[in-house]
Amino acid sequence: MKKSYQKGDKVLVESWGLPIVKVTLTKRYLKTGSGLGVDGWEAQITIKKEVEKLRANGVPYNKGEKPTVFVADWQIIKKCR
């Protein structure tokens, strides 16, 4: 059964070899209209600690930045508070 998420939901996501982080979903993309080849979400990392975790693992974000990222549906682990 496929889970349903909405704009504004906060979810935990996984990535290749990086720590699990919490993001806020901002815009939905479907593979049929986006040209990306995969269903997913545009999301923003809004928690400073989450950005710092990624920076510690070599992701080149600036200190204090709230980056916008693409999250494929299969990368979403679960909805959180």
N, CA, C and O of each residue as an XYZ file, in Angstrom:
324
protein
N       0.835     -1.189      0.000
C       0.000      0.000      0.000
C       0.877      1.250      0.000
O       1.780      1.374      0.827
N       0.622      2.154     -0.902
C       1.409      3.373     -1.028
C       0.929      4.416     -0.014
O      -0.273      4.630      0.142
N       1.861      5.053      0.662
C       1.511      6.079      1.646
C       1.220      7.399      0.957
O       1.765      7.696     -0.105
N       0.361      8.177      1.570
C      -0.028      9.459      1.005
C       0.560     10.592      1.837
O       0.400     10.631      3.057
N       1.233     11.499      1.171
C       1.814     12.656      1.839
C       1.256     13.921      1.209
O       0.814     13.916      0.060
N       1.283     15.011      1.981
C       0.766     16.279      1.499
C       1.810     17.365      1.692
O       2.748     17.226      2.477
N       1.618     18.457      0.949
C       2.487     19.626      1.093
C       2.475     20.063      2.553
O       1.414     20.147      3.172
N       3.655     20.340      3.102
C       3.781     20.764      4.492
C       4.074     19.640      5.471
O       4.418     19.903      6.623
N       3.944     18.377      5.030
C       4.259     17.250      5.913
C       5.746     17.238      6.220
O       6.572     17.560      5.365
N       6.077     16.865      7.445
C       7.467     16.670      7.844
C       7.725     15.165      7.821
O       6.992     14.389      8.433
N       8.780     14.766      7.106
C       9.086     13.345      6.952
C      10.571     13.083      7.174
O      11.404     13.976      7.021
N      10.888     11.840      7.540
C      12.274     11.401      7.631
C      12.650     10.788      6.289
O      11.888     10.006      5.721
N      13.824     11.145      5.786
C      14.278     10.613      4.499
C      15.685     10.028      4.624
O      16.490     10.446      5.457
N      15.947      9.047      3.764
C      17.279      8.448      3.718
C      17.940      8.802      2.397
O      17.270      9.111      1.412
N      19.249      8.753      2.394
C      19.992      9.044      1.183
C      21.173      8.086      1.101
O      21.426      7.332      2.041
N      21.895      8.110     -0.008
C      23.013      7.199     -0.211
C      24.145      7.499      0.764
O      24.852      8.496      0.614
N      24.316      6.640      1.759
C      25.451      6.733      2.662
C      25.470      7.942      3.580
O      26.485      8.204      4.225
N      24.372      8.684      3.655
C      24.316      9.864      4.514
C      23.334      9.622      5.649
O      22.526      8.697      5.573
N      23.385     10.430      6.695
C      22.462     10.230      7.811
C      21.012     10.513      7.410
O      20.746     11.231      6.446
N      20.094      9.939      8.164
C      18.660     10.186      7.973
C      18.365     11.599      8.468
O      18.804     11.988      9.550
N      17.614     12.371      7.666
C      17.291     13.750      8.044
C      15.791     14.014      7.904
O      15.080     13.312      7.185
N      15.335     15.047      8.612
C      13.939     15.464      8.562
C      13.816     16.627      7.586
O      14.592     17.581      7.637
N      12.822     16.535      6.688
C      12.570     17.597      5.715
C      11.086     17.944      5.719
O      10.255     17.172      6.197
N      10.767     19.120      5.178
C       9.381     19.538      4.991
C       9.074     19.503      3.503
O       9.769     20.127      2.701
N       8.018     18.762      3.136
C       7.640     18.623      1.730
C       7.009     19.921      1.239
O       6.140     20.477      1.910
N       7.443     20.417      0.058
C       6.937     21.700     -0.430
C       6.215     21.624     -1.771
O       5.278     22.388     -2.003
N       6.634     20.707     -2.671
C       5.993     20.646     -3.986
C       6.094     19.230     -4.535
O       7.159     18.616     -4.473
N       4.998     18.708     -5.071
C       4.929     17.346     -5.597
C       5.339     17.306     -7.076
O       4.977     18.189     -7.854
N       6.090     16.278     -7.447
C       6.466     16.038     -8.842
C       6.085     14.606     -9.210
O       6.377     13.666     -8.470
N       5.434     14.453    -10.355
C       5.110     13.126    -10.878
C       5.958     12.867    -12.107
O       6.197     13.772    -12.907
N       6.413     11.631    -12.258
C       7.345     11.331    -13.352
C       6.757     11.600    -14.730
O       7.504     11.861    -15.673
N       5.443     11.542    -14.867
C       4.837     11.740    -16.184
C       4.949     13.182    -16.671
O       5.101     13.407    -17.872
N       4.879     14.171    -15.768
C       4.897     15.562    -16.200
C       6.184     16.312    -15.931
O       6.400     17.389    -16.487
N       7.037     15.767    -15.091
C       8.217     16.521    -14.671
C       9.459     16.242    -15.508
O      10.377     17.061    -15.543
N       9.497     15.109    -16.175
C      10.679     14.744    -16.940
C      11.792     14.169    -16.080
O      12.893     13.927    -16.574
N      11.519     13.947    -14.794
C      12.545     13.428    -13.886
C      12.657     11.908    -13.926
O      13.708     11.364    -13.587
N      11.595     11.211    -14.333
C      11.639      9.756    -14.394
C      11.322      9.072    -13.086
O      11.386      7.846    -13.000
N      10.979      9.844    -12.054
C      10.649      9.266    -10.751
C       9.681     10.203    -10.030
O       9.792     11.425    -10.130
N       8.731      9.614     -9.303
C       7.825     10.426     -8.490
C       8.570     10.893     -7.243
O       9.387     10.161     -6.686
N       8.278     12.119     -6.812
C       8.950     12.618     -5.623
C       8.469     13.987     -5.215
O       7.427     14.461     -5.668
N       9.238     14.613     -4.358
C       8.896     15.900     -3.765
C      10.078     16.856     -3.774
O      11.230     16.446     -3.631
N       9.773     18.135     -3.942
C      10.739     19.174     -3.607
C      10.553     19.371     -2.113
O       9.420     19.442     -1.638
N      11.622     19.458     -1.379
C      11.531     19.561      0.078
C      12.596     20.525      0.589
O      13.570     20.822     -0.102
N      12.393     21.001      1.801
C      13.367     21.915      2.390
C      13.811     21.378      3.739
O      13.005     20.921      4.550
N      15.118     21.449      3.954
C      15.679     21.083      5.255
C      15.654     22.355      6.093
O      16.423     23.282      5.837
N      14.783     22.406      7.083
C      14.582     23.646      7.843
C      15.242     23.631      9.216
O      15.362     24.676      9.856
N      15.670     22.465      9.672
C      16.265     22.363     11.009
C      17.788     22.474     10.898
O      18.432     21.711     10.178
N      18.337     23.429     11.619
C      19.775     23.725     11.578
C      20.626     22.484     11.881
O      21.645     22.260     11.227
N      20.214     21.682     12.865
C      20.968     20.477     13.240
C      21.040     19.470     12.095
O      22.049     18.786     11.918
N      19.961     19.387     11.323
C      19.931     18.451     10.198
C      20.940     18.868      9.125
O      21.636     18.027      8.556
N      21.011     20.173      8.855
C      21.978     20.683      7.875
C      23.395     20.430      8.379
O      24.275     20.055      7.604
N      23.614     20.632      9.659
C      24.945     20.409     10.239
C      25.353     18.941     10.144
O      26.526     18.642      9.921
N      24.389     18.011     10.311
C      24.689     16.576     10.158
C      25.193     16.287      8.748
O      26.155     15.542      8.563
N      24.541     16.876      7.767
C      24.961     16.665      6.381
C      26.309     17.308      6.092
O      27.143     16.727      5.397
N      26.525     18.513      6.629
C      27.824     19.190      6.445
C      28.955     18.357      7.037
O      30.045     18.283      6.469
N      28.686     17.724      8.195
C      29.698     16.893      8.844
C      30.042     15.664      7.993
O      31.118     15.084      8.138
N      29.127     15.278      7.112
C      29.353     14.130      6.226
C      29.798     14.550      4.826
O      29.768     13.740      3.900
N      30.208     15.803      4.664
C      30.811     16.246      3.421
C      29.890     16.915      2.408
O      30.329     17.232      1.303
N      28.617     17.138      2.761
C      27.719     17.816      1.826
C      28.034     19.312      1.876
O      28.060     19.895      2.960
N      28.276     19.946      0.720
C      28.759     21.334      0.715
C      27.671     22.398      0.897
O      27.484     23.246      0.024
N      26.962     22.359      2.013
C      26.000     23.417      2.335
C      26.705     24.475      3.169
O      27.648     24.177      3.903
N      26.238     25.717      3.050
C      26.791     26.795      3.868
C      26.176     26.761      5.251
O      25.050     26.298      5.431
N      26.914     27.249      6.217
C      26.414     27.306      7.589
C      25.186     28.216      7.624
O      25.208     29.317      7.075
N      24.116     27.749      8.272
C      22.900     28.527      8.392
C      21.962     28.428      7.193
O      20.868     28.993      7.215
N      22.378     27.717      6.151
C      21.562     27.568      4.946
C      20.390     26.622      5.214
O      20.515     25.688      6.007
N      19.251     26.860      4.555
C      18.096     25.966      4.598
C      17.870     25.467      3.175
O      17.030     26.001      2.451
N      18.626     24.432      2.771
C      18.621     24.009      1.378
C      17.317     23.356      0.925
O      16.614     22.708      1.701
N      17.021     23.550     -0.356
C      15.913     22.869     -1.003
C      16.494     21.657     -1.716
O      17.504     21.764     -2.412
N      15.849     20.493     -1.541
C      16.350     19.239     -2.096
C      15.228     18.506     -2.811
O      14.055     18.816     -2.605
N      15.577     17.532     -3.656
C      14.588     16.651     -4.261
C      14.616     15.332     -3.507
O      15.684     14.773     -3.257
N      13.433     14.835     -3.143
C      13.299     13.575     -2.420
C      12.410     12.649     -3.246
O      11.240     12.952     -3.479
N      12.963     11.523     -3.688
C      12.160     10.524     -4.400
C      11.247      9.835     -3.386
O      11.586      9.728     -2.208
N      10.095      9.371     -3.849
C       9.139      8.711     -2.945
C       9.776      7.559     -2.176
O       9.474      7.361     -0.999
N      10.654      6.795     -2.827
C      11.255      5.637     -2.160
C      12.242      6.022     -1.059
O      12.631      5.172     -0.258
N      12.652      7.296     -1.006
C      13.572      7.744      0.040
C      12.850      8.125      1.330
O      13.491      8.277      2.370
N      11.529      8.280      1.279
C      10.767      8.668      2.465
C      10.584      7.446      3.362
O      10.081      6.409      2.931
N      11.005      7.594      4.625
C      10.907      6.502      5.590
C       9.543      6.548      6.280
O       8.804      5.564      6.284
N       9.223      7.706      6.863
C       7.936      7.842      7.555
C       7.650      9.298      7.831
O       8.541     10.146      7.792
N       6.387      9.573      8.113
C       5.940     10.896      8.504
C       6.299     11.096      9.976
O       6.232     10.155     10.766
N       6.675     12.308     10.339
C       7.010     12.583     11.730
C       6.387     13.903     12.174
O       5.764     14.602     11.375
N       6.554     14.230     13.414
C       5.965     15.458     13.966
C       6.820     16.662     13.703
O       6.464     17.771     14.102
